[in-house]
Amino acid sequence: MAAVTGESLKSELEMFGIPCRDDSVLDKMVEQCICNRIQADEMVLEWVAYSTTKKGLPLNMASLEQFDHEVLNKKPRSKQSFRKEEPLSRTIDINSLQELIKAEEEEENLLDSYCTPAKGSQKRVLTTPEHPQSKRSAALLASPGLLLSPTSFSSSLTPSQKYSQRGAKGEVVVSFGATQGTRWVGRKAPGEGIQLDLLEGPEDSLHCSYKYMFQRLRDVRNVLSEKIEELGEGLGARFRIEEFSPVSLPAQDSVTVLGHVCCDSNGKLNAQSVLLEAGPEQGGQQVPVVLSELKEFSLFPGQVVAMEGMNTTGGKLVASKLYEGVPLPFYTPEVILERDEEPVNVLVACGPYTPSDSLTFDPLLDLIGIIIRDRPDVCILLGPYVDSKHEQIEKAEVIETFEAIFTRCIESIVDGTRSVGCRLVFVPSQRDVHHHFIYPQPPFILPSLSKDQARRVTLAPDPCTLLVDGVTFGLTSTDILFHMSAEEISSGTGSDRFSRILKHMLTQRSYYPLYPPAEEVNMDYEKFQSFGQLPITPDVLIVPSELRYFVKDVIGCVFVNPGRLTKGQVGGTYGRLLIQRNAASEDGRRASPCLAAQVVKI
């Protein structure tokens, strides 16, 4: 499909002698094109036909609303597709696109079509200054988002049939909080007055790329040792443990030791392969742990714990009690908002934004249509945008660079939501084929954005902590749930695995507490120590995953797995939340700022 922009609409209007200098009118027309899935030229033709019947109706916001009601809403859906779906039903490459432009020029310059071209001349699109290009072809070639469809990126792909034939569109699959009667719309003036920034400020956050692949093993060891000591201080203060004993020191009495959990081999952790490795202050050695006397436990590699038990020989610890970590306090804003303040509507979506069998961005276009309809105040969009796991990307069956595809994708989001005015947050993923493949991951760099566009765009790293109107959001696009669920072992806990893993993230105070990390995660531990830890316990923590979507309240923190916008060849899900920073409840306890949340099918 053609990416409709204000410039392309303005160019089409000028061809019919219709001046338009009001950007809000152009934005409204862009919105109508996206919602009704029509191109710029078809939109203008419809308007000219309509305004002519109304005896020269002026082009303004009121007349566009009337036009939308009387014409666009009454058109059958089958006729609203782009050029009757002709571009989607046949393959278009660069050569055929040039032929289309040539045909348009020949129609506009009918007299020139009877002239004999100069000797040695090539296609008419390569005209000399003596035969200038038409305004229409120039606008097509100058458009930054010429085609947001597979024909722009590959000459061998077609749209996904399974995605277009999906059912249960808009179905709510998960609800949290007081959702009954909730209106999922933003404020009357979205984006205005919304406080949105990184919690620790740009100077203390990862804001640019850095050199990686230079870390030494002793540096990794130092980071892990400091983590043991830091969490050990919290454990000692919380459970009043005066001193931790060395793990390999023989003792006839019960002792309390500190260390992190690891496996005795390269295989998966199980109840018979658990080791406890102490920090340097406790000897830095490993000791096997017997878990048979523990009534309940939940352990994973890299978890910092304190254990009480017997170690009579110094070679094996029989654990009788397990002390888990202590979460950080919640963020306390300087100014408490009044209760009559309107809540903030936040939309959350995670890539991929294309089906697995096609490079069409139809799911992304559907999401833009939802944003235009619901007008959320903040949209948090997590990668991947150009998925490295996509079959066509892996085979390099594209005719453009990955950076160009990504730029078109972002520009379509920014331009398509301009009339809404919502704040946009872009978070990268390690599956973004064009971006740095390292964790923590620096934010995107988008030099092509204008100053007006940059005002409502926030480029965030992975992971990060965001402050939205006094409510803290933890964001990570790395699938920590999937990675930890493959490594965690438990017994007698009585809780579901998701809740246990989410609680571990809070008690370990880390966005990625697993060590060693999954094979697909390239960890830089020096940067991870600075930018991969939880500075506070977030009010809301976004953890997109391949696993089933959910919304859960775990010890006061609302975890949201919005799922992915596409699941293979079919549509996926996205999330939406209503948040409001309130004062404490009447009994003095903390009230969650997440009033309601839902996960919805695209």
N, C-alpha and C positions, 0 to 999 in steps of 0.2 A: 504494500500500500504506500501511497505517497505521504510523506510526512508534511502535514499541512502547517504552514506558518503564516504569520501576519503579513510578511513580505510577499509571499506568493499570492495571497488573497488580494493585497493591494495592487499587485501587478495585473491580476485578472480584471479587477474593477477598472483600472486605468484604460484597459483595452476597450471598454464600453463607455469611456468618458465619464465614469462615476468617481468623483474625488472622495477620498476618505482620509482624514487626518486625525481622527479620534482613535487612539490605541485601544480604548475600552470596547469600541464597536468591533475592531478587528479581533480582539480577544474573544468576544462573544461569538463571532463567526467561526473562529478556530474551535471553540467549544462545541458548537453545533455540528461542525464537520466530524469531530471525533465521536460524539454521541450517536450520530446518524450514519457514520462510516461512509462518508462521501468525500470526494476529492475537491480541491479548491476550484477547479474550473467548472465542475458540475454544480457546486454550491452557487457560484456567481451566475451561471445560466439559469438556475432555478429562481434566484432573486430577481434577475432582469425580467424573466417572464412574469413573475408575481407583481413586481412594481409597475410593469407596463399595464397590467389589467387594473391596477389601482390608480391609473392616471398620474404616473410620476411620483409615487410614494417616496419620501426622503429616507435615506439610510441612517437610522439612529437606533438606539436601544429599544425604544417602544415599538418601532416598526419591525425589528427583528423578533421580538417576542410574539407579535401578531403573526409574522411569517412562520415562526416555529410552530405555532398552534394550528394555523390553517393549512400549511403545506407539508412541513417535514414530519409532523406527528401522524399525518394521515397517509403517508407513503407506505406501501407494503414493505415488509422487511426484506423480501427477496429482491426488491428493486433498489435497496439502499446500499448494496455492496458496491465495492469500487469497480466502476465501469462494468457492472453486471458480472463481477468476479472474473473478468477476462484476464487480468494480469495473474490471477491465482491459478487459472486453469491451464495456462501454457507457460513455458519457460521463456524468460526474457533475459538476454545478456546485454553486454555493452553495445554490440553491433546492432541488435534489433532495437535498442533504445535510440541509437543514433538514427536508425531508419525512421522511427516514429517522429523524431524531431524534424528530420528532413521532409517527411510528408506534411507536417504542419506548416513548415516554411513554404512549401510549394503551394499549399492552399492559400496562405496569406499573400504570397507573391505570385499570383496566378499568371501575371504577364511575363515574369521571369521564366516560367516553366516552358515557354515557347522559344526561348532564346537558346542558341547553341553555346554550351559552356566552352570556356577557353581551353586551348590545347594543354593537355597535361593536368587538367583540373581533377580533383578527387571528389569525395562526397561533399554534398552541399553544406554539411555542418562545418566543414573546414573552409568557409568562405573567406575571401580577402576583404580588406576594408572597403573595396568598391561595392561589395554586396554584404552589408552588415547583417548580423543575425537578428531575428525577430525578438521582440521583448519576451515573448513566451518561452522560446528556447533558451534565452539567456537566463531567465528566472529559474528554469528547470535545472540548468547546469550549475547555477550559483547556489542553489539550495543546499544547506549543509546536511539535511536529512532527506536525500533524494528519494530513497525507497527503504522503508524499514520493513523489508520483506526478504525472503530467501533469494529472490532474483537480484538483489543488490549485492549479496555477499557470496553467492554461489550460483553457478549456472546449471546445477543438476538436482536442485531440491524443490519440493512442493510442500504446501502447507499440510499440517498434521490433520488427518481426517478424524482421528479419535478425539483430539482436543475439541474440534468444532462440534462434534456430536455428543459431547459430555452432557450428563444430566445433573439435576439437583443444584442448578446454579443459584447462588445466594443462600443456600441452606446453612443455618447455624448449627454447627456440630458440637460446640462446647460453649457453655455459659458459666459466668462467674459473677457473684455479687447480685445486686438488685437490677437485673436486666429487664424485668417486666415493665412495660410502658416507657422504656428508655428511648429517647430520640437520639439516634447516632448521627448527629450533625454538629458541625463546629459552631463557633461563635459567629455573630453577625459580621464581624470584621476579622476574619482569620489572619493570624500572624501578627496582628497589631497588639502590642503590650505583652507578647509572650516572651518570657525570659528563657532563653535556650542557649546553653553554652557548656563546654566541658567543665566538669566540677573543679578540677585542679588548675584550670587556666592553661593557655597555650604554652606558656614557658615551662610548665611542669608536666606537660603531656607530650606524647610522641607526635610531632607535627611535621616531620620530614623523614626522608629516607636515610639510611645509615649503612655503614659497611658491616657485612656479616661474613660468616665462614672463617673467622679468625679466632674463635674462642678456644681456650686451652682446657684440658681436663681438670687441672687444679682450680681454674676459675669456676667451672661448673661445681666442683666439690665445695668451694667456698660459699657459693650461693646456697647450696643445699644445707650446709652446716649452719649458716646464718638463719635459714628458715626454721631449722630445728630449735635453735636457741630462742628465736623470737616467739614461736608458738609455745615453747616450753615455759617461758615466763608467764604467759597467759594461763596455762594449765596449773602452774604452781600457785598463782594468786587465786585462781578460781576454786581449787580444791584444797588449798592450804597445805601444799606439799613443800616442806622446808628444803629438801635436798634430794636430788636424783642420784642413784647409785650407778657405778659402772656396770655395763651389761654383762661383762665376762668375769666379774669378781665373785668367787664362791662365797656363799653366805648361808648360814643355817636358819636364819630368820627371814621373814617376808621382807622383800625390798621393792622399791618403786624405781623403775628405769624409764628413760626417755630416748626416743629415736624415731626413725621413719621405717615403714614397712617395706620390705622388698622380698623377692622370690629367690629361692636357692638355685634356680636354673634359668635358662632362657625361655622356658615354657610359661604357660598360664598359671597364675597364682591359684593354689588350693589350700585346704586346711592343713595339709601335711608339709607344705613347702614354704611356710611363712618364716621369714627372718626379721629380726629387729636390728637395725644398724644405728648405733649411737653417734652423736656428734663428737667433735674433738675433745670437748670438756669432760665427756663421759667415757673416754678411751678410744672412740672411733672404731670399735670392733663390731662384729656381727655375732648374733646368738640365735639359734633355732628356738622357736616358740611353740609350745604345746597349748592348743586352744580347747582341749576337751573339758576343762573345768569352767569355762565361761558359759553362762546361761544364754547370753546373746552377744553377737558381734557383727560388725560390718567393716570389712577391711579392703583396701586396694593398694597397689604399689605406689609409693611416694607419700602415703598418709603419715603425718606426724602424730604420734600417740604417746601416752604414758601408760605403762602397765605395772600392775602390782602382782607379785608372785614369788615363787621359790626357785632359787638357782643354786642348789647345794654343791654342784660340781664345777660351776662356771661354764659349762658347755651346753646347757639347755635350760630355758626359762619356762616353768609351768605357770602360765598366767591364771590368776584367779579374779582379777578385776581390770577393767579397761576404762581409761579416762579419755573421752573424746575432746576435741578442740572447743574453743569458745568463740562465738561469732563477735564481730565488731559492733559497736553501737550504730544506730541509725543517724542519718544526717538531720541536724537541727537548723532550720533556716533562721536567718536573723529577723525576718518579718513574717509573722503568721498571717495568712490570708483570711479575710472575713468569710464567714460561712455562706453569705449570700453571693459570693463570687461565682460566676458561671464556671462549670467544669471544663477541662480541656479535653478535646477529642484527639486521640493519637491513633494513627493507622500504622501497622507494622507488617512488612512483607519481606520475604527472603527468597533469593533466586534459587534455581535458575528461572529466567524469565522467558525461556523458549521451551517447547516440547523437545523430547530427546530425539525425535525422528525428523526434525525440521528446524531451520534457523529463523522461522517466523517469530516475530515478537507479539503475536496475537494476545498471549496472556498479559503482557505488559500493557498493551492498548486497552484491554478490558479493565485492568487495574486503574489506568488513568481515567477511564470512564467512571469508575466507582468513586475516585477522588473528586471528580467534577460533580458527581451527584451528591455525595455526602458532605463535601467541603470540610474535611478535617482540619484542625489547627496545625498539627505536626504530622509529617509522614516520615517514618524511619524505614529506609530501604537498605537491606543487607545483600551483599553479593552471594553467589557469583553472578556477574552481569554477562561476561563472555566465558562460559563454563569450559574449563580445561577437560572435563570428563565427557563433553558432548562428542558424539561419534564423528560428526563432520569436522569439528575442531581438531580432534585427534588425528584425523586423516588429512588435515590441511586442505579440505575441499572448499576453500574460500578464495574470492578474487580481490579481497581487500585486506588490509592489515588489521590485526586484532584491536589496535588502538583506535583505528577509524570506526570500527563497529561499535566499540565502547563509547566513543564520543557521540555518535549518532544516537545511541541508546539514552545517554544522559540528556542530550539536547532535547530529545523527544519528551522526556519527563518534565524538564524545566519549562519548555515552551507550552506543553499540553496542560500544565497546571497553573499557568500564569494568571488566568482569570480568577482562579480560586485564591491565590495569594498565600497558600499554606507554606510553612517552613519545611524544608527538605533536609534530611540527614542521610548521607551516603556513607555506608560502612563497607570496606573491601572484604574479600574472602581469599583464602589461599587457593581456591579453585579458579580465581580470575586469572586467565592465561596470560594477560598482558601486564600483570602487576607483580610486585616483589613477593617471592615465595618464601616467606619467613614469618615467624611468630616471636614477639609481637609484630604486627604488620602496620607499616606507615600508612597514612591516609592517601587517598587519590590526589593527584594534581590536575586541575582543570583550568589551564590558562585561557581557554577559549571563552569562558564565561564573562559576560559583561558585568559592569559594576552593579547594575540593577538586579541581574540574576544572582550575583554573588551575595547580595544582602540577605536573601532568604535561603541560602544553601550553606550547610555545615558539613565539612569534610572531616570525618572522624576516623581514628585508627581502630584496629581490632587487637585487643579489646579496649573499651573505654567506659567511663562513667559520665553520664550526661545529666545536666540539671535542667528540668523543664518546669518552669513556674514553681520552684521550690520542691519539686518531686524528683528524686534521683532515679535514673535509669541505668542499669548495667547492661552493656551491649557486647556481644561476641558472636561472630559468624562461624567460629570453629565448633565442630560438632562434639563438644566435650561429653554430652550425654551418651552418644553412641560409643565413644572411646572408653569411657569409664564403665559402662554397662557390660562391656566385654571382659573387664578385668576384676570387677568387684565380687567379693565372696561374702556371704552372710549366713547367719543362723539365729533363729529365735527372735528376730526383730519384730515380726508381726506387721511391718509396714511394706508398702510397695517399693519396688526398686527405684523408681523415679524419685520418690520423696527422699530416700536414703542418699542418693547421689546428689540431689540438690542441697540437702542439708550439709553434706561434706564440703561443697563449694563454699558455703558460708563459714563453717567451723574451721576450714583450712585457709580461709581468707584469700582465696585465689580463684582467678578465672579458669585456670588449668592446673589443678593440683596433682595430676597424674604424672608419675615418673617411674620408668622412662616413658616419654610420650609415644603416641601412636606413630607408626612408620611414616605416615603422610604429613606429619607435623615436624617442620624444621625449626627447632627451638634455639633462640639465642638467649642464654640464661642471664647474661649481664643486663640486657634490655628487659628481659622478663622480670628480673628483680625490681626494676624501676617502674615498669609500665604494665606488668601482668598481674599485679596484686590488687585485691579489693581495698580501696582506701577507707570505705565504710560499708556497712550492710545496706545495699540499695533497697529502695522501696519497691521497685520493679526490676526484674532481671530477665532479659530477653535471651533465650537459649534455643535458637532454631536447630532442628535436628531431623535426620532421616526417620527417626522413631515417631511414634504416633503423637499428634498434637495434644496439648493439654493446657490448662491454667490451674496452678496450684498455689496455695498459701502455705509456705514452709517457715515456721517460727517467725512470722510477721512479714516475710518478704514474698511478694507475689511473683511467681515464675511463669513465664509465658513461652510456650513453644508454638509459634504460629504455623508450623509446618513449612513446606516449600510451595511456591506459587505453582509449580508444575511437579507432578510425580510421574516421571517417565513420559509417556505419550499422552497422558490425560491431565486434567486440571487438578490443582492442589488447593491450598487454603491460604488465608491471610488472617491477621488479628486486628482487633480494634479495642481501644480502652478509653474509659472516661476516668480522668484523674482530677483530684482536687486536694490541695494541701489544707487539712483541717486542724483545728486545735484538738487537744486531748479530749477523750470522751468524758461523760459525766462522772464515771467512777475513777477517773484519773489515768486510765490505761491509754496506751497509744492507739489511735484510730488509723487504719490503713488508708492511705490517700487514693488507692485504686477503688473507685466506687463500683465499677462494673467492667467486665471484659468478655469478649466473645471471639471464637474462631469460626470463620465463615468460608464456605467454598467459593472459589472464584467463578 
